[in-house]
Amino acid sequence: MRAVRPRVKNALIWVFGALGGILWGYDTGVISGAMLFIKDDIALTPLLEGMVVSGLLVGAMLGAGLAGRLSDSWGRRKLILAASGVFILGTLGASLATGPWSLIVFRFVIGTGVGIASVVVPLYLTELAPKHLRGGLTSLMQLLVTVGIFLAYVTDYLLAGDGAWRWMIGLGTVPAAILALGIVTQPESPRWLVGKGRDEQARTVLRQLRGDGAAAGAELAEIQETERAERAQSVPLSLRDLLSPRLRPVLAAGMLLVFFQNFVGINTIIYYAPTLLTDIGFGSDGAILANVGIGLLNMLMTLPAMRLIDRRGRKPLLLGGALGMCTAMVLLAVTNLSGLGYGPLLSALTLGGIALYIASFAVSWGPVQWVMLPELFPMRIRASAVSLCVLFNWLFNMIVALVFPSLLHAWGAGVNFLFFAVTTLAAFVLVRKVLPETKGRSLEEIEQELLRQRPGRSRAEGSVPVSSGADAPR
């Protein structure tokens, strides 16, 4: 029985913690279908339409920017609870909106909750997971993001006949309420507890999670030693240290992840797939149904990623995914620029290219970013550093979402697909050269390696730079 209870406890933590991903995915995906019918009730100019879509992304930037400091002061668990309340408020407000500005404002509120969840949920899961399962368990949130997107697409399809966009948006309160009720019963992060001097509470949490007092004691000692070493430094670590020669490589690695996850083109597919499909001859119902298939594939291909991320490692998945996405974008570009008329061949090639792209992204860049970001940074600045990177993630997301429709109108889809083919190839090259491999190593081991590098020290003096992954411990 003792062996069962920790497993159940762990399962509940990861389910309730990662439930924020469903909210994130649902609120991100539902607008693509709802927007077709919102315009029947609320007068929207093209500018206002773009503001409704991007309002969530602006709110997400604010939420991500606040989440690091708040999670360090409030704790991870309390902030997840607060985020669920923000979700409920924003979702109810948006579903009852009677004018464009109230809709934009409440989409902004929803986005604030999304931004908070996108920082604190991966942080929470990373700090509670055992190191040999950390990648797969942390990527559970990404799986639930895809589940949320899929549920949004299915909801759009089921309610499209009645044009019930208020219900499409309002049903997002259901997972928000479940998250609020569930997270109350879960423990706080032991690493946050140690940072606040509450070591005995951290020991209790670790014993509950690991089911083994000796293993809990050893892990607590490792966390305490890292905390003591950082406090003993003459200058305490701060976010400003990320710009120092010592930590600049890891900041570059984090920014590389969030830049390319957005500029490989995923948002053009998630937000605008129905538009792309109607442009090649699909009807509205057919485009929304095809979108359901895209959401299903996105969800299913995240499952092998959860298994492979701790077996193959982070870098191999990123490299393989970049090549797959590049191939898909080349296929879409050639198909679009070839001048094929509307018909079965054009439809099949376009759907095939989108399917290859979604599968490649879902098995690689989708989950890996959220696993690696918390792994890269030292504990004392982990929350703030991840918050900064995720803030830029939402900024890049917003840029792509705002600019793509204009570029689509000006250049056509084919040129845009060629652009994304180039960015996916660049992602492959830079991942190969810059990113470290973090598979199978404790957060404290990764931190100690990164912090051994000092300005002015050579390799001969024992400096350990951020590796490209080829010589990283496996």
C-alpha positions in Angstrom: 0.0 0.0 0.0 2.9 2.3 0.8 4.2 1.9 -2.7 0.8 2.8 -4.2 0.0 5.9 -2.3 3.0 8.0 -3.5 2.2 7.1 -7.1 -1.4 8.2 -6.6 -0.2 11.4 -4.9 2.2 12.1 -7.8 -0.5 11.4 -10.4 -2.9 13.9 -8.7 -0.1 16.6 -8.6 0.8 16.3 -12.2 -2.9 16.0 -13.4 -4.0 19.1 -11.4 -0.8 21.0 -12.1 -0.9 20.3 -15.8 -4.6 21.0 -16.1 -3.6 24.6 -16.6 -2.5 23.4 -20.1 -6.1 22.5 -21.0 -7.2 26.0 -20.1 -4.3 27.5 -22.1 -5.0 25.3 -25.2 -8.8 25.8 -25.0 -8.7 29.6 -24.8 -6.0 29.8 -27.5 -7.8 27.5 -29.9 -11.5 28.3 -29.4 -11.3 31.8 -31.0 -10.5 30.4 -34.5 -14.1 29.0 -34.8 -15.9 31.5 -32.5 -14.7 34.4 -34.6 -16.7 33.2 -37.6 -19.9 33.9 -35.5 -18.9 36.7 -33.2 -19.0 39.1 -36.1 -22.8 38.3 -36.5 -23.5 39.8 -33.1 -20.7 42.4 -32.6 -19.6 44.7 -35.3 -15.8 44.2 -35.9 -13.5 46.0 -38.2 -10.5 44.1 -39.4 -8.4 46.0 -36.8 -10.8 45.1 -34.0 -10.9 41.5 -35.1 -7.1 41.4 -34.9 -7.3 43.0 -31.4 -9.8 40.4 -30.2 -7.5 37.6 -31.3 -4.3 39.2 -30.1 -5.8 40.6 -26.8 -5.2 37.2 -25.3 -1.5 37.3 -26.3 -1.0 40.8 -24.9 -2.5 39.6 -21.6 -0.3 36.6 -21.7 2.8 38.8 -21.9 1.6 40.7 -18.8 0.9 37.4 -16.9 4.2 35.9 -17.9 6.0 39.1 -16.8 4.3 39.0 -13.4 4.5 35.3 -12.8 8.2 35.0 -11.9 8.1 37.5 -9.0 4.7 36.4 -7.8 5.6 32.7 -7.8 8.8 33.5 -5.7 6.8 35.5 -3.2 3.4 33.6 -3.1 4.6 30.1 -4.0 3.9 28.0 -7.0 0.7 26.4 -5.8 -1.0 29.6 -4.7 -0.2 31.3 -8.0 -1.8 28.4 -10.0 -4.9 28.8 -7.8 -4.9 32.6 -8.6 -4.5 31.9 -12.3 -7.6 29.6 -12.3 -9.6 32.5 -10.8 -8.3 34.8 -13.5 -9.4 32.3 -16.1 -12.9 32.0 -14.7 -13.3 35.8 -14.5 -12.0 36.4 -18.0 -14.0 33.6 -19.6 -17.3 34.6 -18.1 -16.7 38.2 -19.1 -15.8 37.4 -22.7 -18.8 35.0 -23.1 -21.2 37.8 -21.9 -19.5 40.6 -23.8 -21.9 42.9 -25.7 -19.4 45.1 -27.5 -16.0 44.9 -29.1 -14.1 46.6 -26.3 -15.5 44.5 -23.5 -14.7 41.4 -25.5 -11.1 42.7 -26.1 -10.7 43.5 -22.4 -11.9 40.1 -21.1 -9.8 38.3 -23.7 -6.9 40.3 -22.2 -7.9 39.0 -18.8 -8.0 35.4 -20.0 -4.5 36.0 -21.5 -3.2 37.1 -18.2 -4.2 33.8 -16.7 -2.7 32.0 -19.7 0.6 33.8 -19.2 0.7 33.0 -15.5 0.0 29.3 -16.2 2.6 29.2 -19.0 5.3 30.1 -16.5 4.3 28.6 -13.2 2.8 25.3 -14.2 6.0 24.0 -16.0 8.0 25.4 -13.0 5.8 23.6 -10.5 5.9 20.3 -12.4 9.7 20.5 -13.0 10.4 21.1 -9.3 8.3 18.2 -8.1 9.2 15.6 -10.7 12.0 13.0 -10.0 14.9 13.6 -12.4 14.5 10.3 -14.4 10.9 11.2 -15.2 11.1 14.9 -15.3 10.9 15.4 -19.1 7.9 13.1 -19.6 6.0 14.4 -16.6 6.7 18.1 -17.3 5.6 17.6 -21.0 2.3 16.4 -19.7 1.3 20.1 -19.6 2.1 20.4 -23.4 -0.1 17.3 -24.0 -2.9 18.9 -22.2 -2.4 22.1 -24.2 -3.0 20.1 -27.3 -6.0 18.4 -25.6 -7.4 21.9 -24.9 -6.9 23.0 -28.5 -8.6 19.8 -29.7 -11.5 20.2 -27.3 -11.8 23.8 -28.5 -12.0 22.7 -32.2 -14.5 20.0 -31.3 -16.6 22.5 -29.4 -16.5 24.9 -32.3 -17.6 22.2 -34.7 -20.5 21.0 -32.5 -21.8 24.5 -31.8 -21.2 25.9 -35.3 -24.7 25.0 -36.5 -26.3 27.3 -33.9 -23.5 29.9 -34.1 -23.3 29.7 -30.3 -20.0 31.5 -29.9 -20.8 32.5 -26.3 -21.1 28.9 -25.3 -17.9 28.1 -27.2 -16.0 30.6 -25.0 -17.9 30.1 -21.8 -17.3 26.4 -21.5 -13.7 27.2 -20.7 -14.9 27.8 -17.1 -15.3 24.1 -16.5 -11.6 23.1 -16.5 -10.8 26.4 -14.7 -13.1 25.4 -11.8 -11.7 21.8 -11.7 -8.2 23.3 -11.5 -9.1 25.7 -8.7 -10.7 22.9 -6.7 -7.9 20.4 -7.3 -4.8 22.5 -6.8 -6.0 23.4 -3.2 -5.3 19.8 -2.2 -1.8 19.6 -3.6 1.6 20.3 -1.9 3.9 23.3 -2.5 7.2 22.9 -4.4 9.9 21.6 -2.0 12.5 23.7 -3.8 10.4 26.8 -3.1 10.0 25.7 0.6 13.7 25.3 1.0 14.3 28.8 -0.5 11.9 30.1 2.2 13.7 28.3 5.0 10.9 25.8 5.5 13.1 22.7 5.2 11.0 20.3 7.4 7.9 21.0 5.2 10.0 20.3 2.2 11.2 17.0 3.7 7.5 16.0 4.3 6.5 16.8 0.7 9.5 14.9 -0.7 8.7 11.9 1.5 5.1 11.9 0.3 6.2 12.2 -3.4 9.0 9.7 -3.3 7.6 7.2 -0.8 11.1 6.6 0.6 12.5 8.6 3.5 16.1 8.0 2.5 15.6 9.1 -1.1 13.7 12.2 0.2 16.5 13.0 2.6 19.1 12.7 -0.1 17.2 14.9 -2.5 16.5 17.5 0.3 20.3 17.5 1.1 21.1 18.2 -2.6 18.6 21.1 -2.7 19.9 22.5 0.6 23.5 22.3 -0.6 22.7 24.2 -3.8 20.8 26.8 -1.8 23.7 27.3 0.7 26.2 27.6 -2.1 24.2 30.3 -3.8 23.7 32.2 -0.5 27.4 32.1 0.2 28.3 33.9 -3.0 29.5 37.4 -2.5 26.9 38.8 -4.9 23.5 37.0 -4.8 22.2 35.7 -8.1 19.7 38.0 -9.7 18.0 38.3 -13.1 20.7 40.8 -14.0 23.3 38.0 -13.8 21.7 36.5 -16.9 23.6 39.2 -18.9 26.9 38.3 -17.3 29.5 36.3 -19.3 28.8 33.4 -16.9 25.1 33.0 -17.7 24.8 34.7 -21.1 25.0 31.4 -22.9 22.1 29.9 -21.0 20.0 33.1 -21.6 20.8 32.8 -25.3 19.7 29.1 -25.2 16.4 30.0 -23.6 15.7 32.8 -26.0 16.6 30.6 -28.9 14.0 28.1 -27.8 11.2 30.6 -27.5 12.1 32.5 -30.7 12.1 29.5 -32.9 9.1 27.8 -31.3 7.1 30.8 -32.7 8.9 31.7 -35.8 8.9 28.1 -37.2 5.3 29.0 -38.1 3.1 27.0 -35.7 0.8 29.9 -34.9 0.0 30.3 -38.6 -1.4 26.8 -38.5 -3.1 26.9 -35.1 -4.8 30.3 -35.7 -5.3 30.4 -39.4 -5.7 26.8 -40.7 -9.4 27.4 -41.5 -8.5 30.5 -43.4 -5.8 28.7 -45.4 -8.2 25.8 -46.1 -11.1 28.1 -47.3 -8.6 29.9 -49.5 -8.0 26.6 -51.5 -11.7 25.8 -51.9 -12.9 24.3 -48.6 -16.3 25.3 -47.3 -16.6 26.7 -43.8 -18.0 23.4 -42.3 -15.3 21.4 -44.1 -12.5 23.7 -42.9 -13.7 23.5 -39.3 -14.0 19.7 -39.5 -10.5 19.5 -41.0 -9.3 21.7 -38.1 -10.7 19.1 -35.7 -8.5 16.5 -37.5 -5.5 18.9 -37.1 -6.2 19.2 -33.4 -6.5 15.5 -33.0 -3.2 14.8 -34.7 -1.5 17.5 -32.6 -2.7 15.8 -29.5 -1.9 12.3 -30.5 1.7 13.1 -31.6 2.5 14.6 -28.3 2.1 11.2 -26.7 5.3 9.7 -28.2 7.1 12.9 -27.3 6.4 12.3 -23.6 8.0 8.9 -23.9 10.9 9.8 -26.1 12.0 13.0 -24.3 13.6 11.1 -21.4 14.8 8.2 -23.7 16.2 10.0 -26.7 17.0 13.3 -25.1 15.9 16.9 -25.8 18.2 17.8 -28.7 17.5 14.8 -30.9 13.7 15.6 -30.8 14.3 19.2 -31.6 16.6 18.4 -34.5 14.3 15.8 -36.0 11.3 18.0 -35.5 13.0 21.0 -37.3 13.8 18.8 -40.3 10.2 17.5 -40.5 8.7 21.0 -40.3 11.1 22.3 -42.9 10.1 19.5 -45.3 6.4 20.2 -44.7 6.9 23.9 -45.3 8.7 23.3 -48.5 5.9 21.0 -49.6 3.3 23.6 -48.8 5.2 26.3 -50.6 5.8 24.3 -53.7 2.1 23.2 -53.8 0.9 26.7 -53.4 3.3 28.3 -55.9 2.8 25.6 -58.5 -0.5 27.1 -59.7 -2.6 23.9 -59.1 -6.3 24.6 -59.5 -8.8 23.8 -56.9 -9.3 20.1 -56.7 -8.5 16.8 -54.9 -4.8 17.0 -55.6 -4.4 20.5 -54.2 -6.5 19.6 -51.1 -4.6 16.3 -50.5 -1.1 17.9 -50.8 -2.1 20.9 -48.6 -3.6 18.6 -45.9 -0.6 16.3 -46.1 1.8 19.2 -45.6 -0.2 20.6 -42.7 -0.3 17.1 -41.1 3.4 16.5 -41.5 4.1 19.9 -40.0 1.8 19.4 -37.0 3.1 15.9 -36.3 6.7 17.2 -36.5 6.0 20.1 -34.2 4.0 18.1 -31.7 6.6 15.5 -31.2 9.4 18.0 -30.7 9.3 21.7 -30.3 5.8 21.7 -28.7 6.7 19.9 -25.5 10.5 20.2 -25.4 10.6 24.0 -24.9 8.5 23.8 -21.7 10.6 20.9 -20.4 14.0 22.6 -21.1 13.3 26.2 -20.0 13.1 25.5 -16.2 16.0 23.0 -16.5 18.4 25.6 -17.8 18.4 28.3 -15.1 19.8 28.4 -11.5 17.3 27.8 -8.8 17.5 31.3 -7.2 16.6 33.0 -10.5 14.7 30.1 -12.1 11.2 31.6 -11.8 12.2 35.1 -13.0 14.4 33.8 -15.8 11.6 31.4 -17.1 9.2 34.3 -16.7 11.4 36.5 -18.9 11.7 33.9 -21.6 8.0 33.1 -21.6 7.2 36.8 -21.8 9.3 36.9 -25.0 7.5 33.7 -26.1 4.2 35.5 -26.0 5.7 38.6 -27.6 6.9 36.5 -30.6 3.6 34.7 -30.7 1.7 38.1 -30.9 4.0 39.3 -33.6 3.4 36.3 -35.8 -0.4 36.4 -35.1 -0.6 40.1 -36.0 1.7 40.1 -39.0 0.8 36.9 -40.8 -2.6 38.0 -42.1 -1.1 41.1 -43.7 1.8 39.1 -45.2 -0.7 36.5 -46.4 -2.7 39.2 -48.2 0.5 40.9 -49.6 2.6 38.0 -50.6 0.3 35.0 -50.7 0.7 31.7 -48.7 3.5 30.3 -50.8 6.1 33.0 -50.0 5.2 32.8 -46.3 5.7 29.1 -46.3 9.1 29.5 -47.9 10.0 32.0 -45.2 9.1 29.4 -42.5 11.0 26.7 -44.3 14.1 29.0 -43.9 13.4 29.6 -40.2 13.0 25.9 -39.5 16.3 25.1 -41.2 17.9 27.9 -39.1 16.4 26.3 -36.0 18.0 23.0 -36.9 21.4 24.6 -37.3 21.3 26.7 -34.1 20.0 23.9 -31.9 22.8 21.7 -33.1 25.4 24.3 -32.2 24.1 26.1 -29.1 21.7 24.1 -27.0 22.9 21.8 -24.2 21.5 18.4 -23.5 19.7 18.1 -20.1 18.4 14.6 -20.2 18.7 12.5 -17.0 20.4 15.1 -14.9 19.1 16.7 -11.7 18.3 20.4 -11.7 21.2 20.9 -9.2 23.7 19.0 -11.5 22.7 21.2 -14.5 23.0 24.3 -12.3 26.4 23.4 -10.9 27.8 22.8 -14.4 26.5 26.1 -15.7 27.7 28.1 -12.7 31.3 26.6 -12.8 31.9 28.8 -15.8 33.5 32.1 -14.7 34.6 35.1 -16.7 38.3 34.9 -17.5 38.6 31.2 -16.6 39.9 28.8 -19.3 39.0 25.2 -19.8 42.4 24.3 -18.5 41.4 26.0 -15.2 38.3 23.8 -14.9 35.7 26.0 -16.5 32.8 24.0 -17.9 31.0 25.9 -20.6 27.5 25.3 -21.8 28.0 22.4 -24.2 26.4 21.9 -27.5 25.0 18.6 -26.3 27.5 16.4 -28.0 29.6 16.0 -24.9 27.0 16.6 -22.2 26.6 13.9 -19.6 23.9 11.5 -20.5 
